[in-house]
Amino acid sequence: MTLHPLMMSATSSMYEDIGGNEAIEAVVSDFYKRVLDDPLLEPYFEETDMDALFAHQVQFVSAVAGGPVDYEGDDMQNAHEGMAITEEAFSHVAGHLADALRANGVSEPHVETIIEEVATLEDDVVGQ
């Protein structure tokens, strides 16, 4: 039997291994603290409804981790249209997400899987 890459065993998803919704909310909270403390990234969020963004990010990370949720936000290209996000800014965001995952006890294989998924979105986010 071949398992889906996001599955750790036949009975346990990465989402469950991480700790479910509560753990992902903690990661996303930590992530946004890091992002908003980053002088390069802070200007991108000046006009942003952070409560809505937090909810979308929890959905996104949960979906990537194989959780029982579907991401309902805009596609990445539309969501980032007009923001002129640079490769450097994208890299900072990915780095902050990886740091937040690690700081909240997510195992390195799971961090790598999530960051690999984020990396696939770079073309849809950068320069829009």
Buried (B, 14 or more C-beta within 10 A) or exposed (E): EEEEEBBBEEEEBBBBBBBBBEBBBBBBBBBBEBBBEBEEBEEBBEEEEEEEBBBBBBBBBBBBBBBEBEBEBEEBEEBBEEBEBEEEBBBBBBEBBBBBBBEBEBBEEBBEBBBEBBEEBBEBBBEB
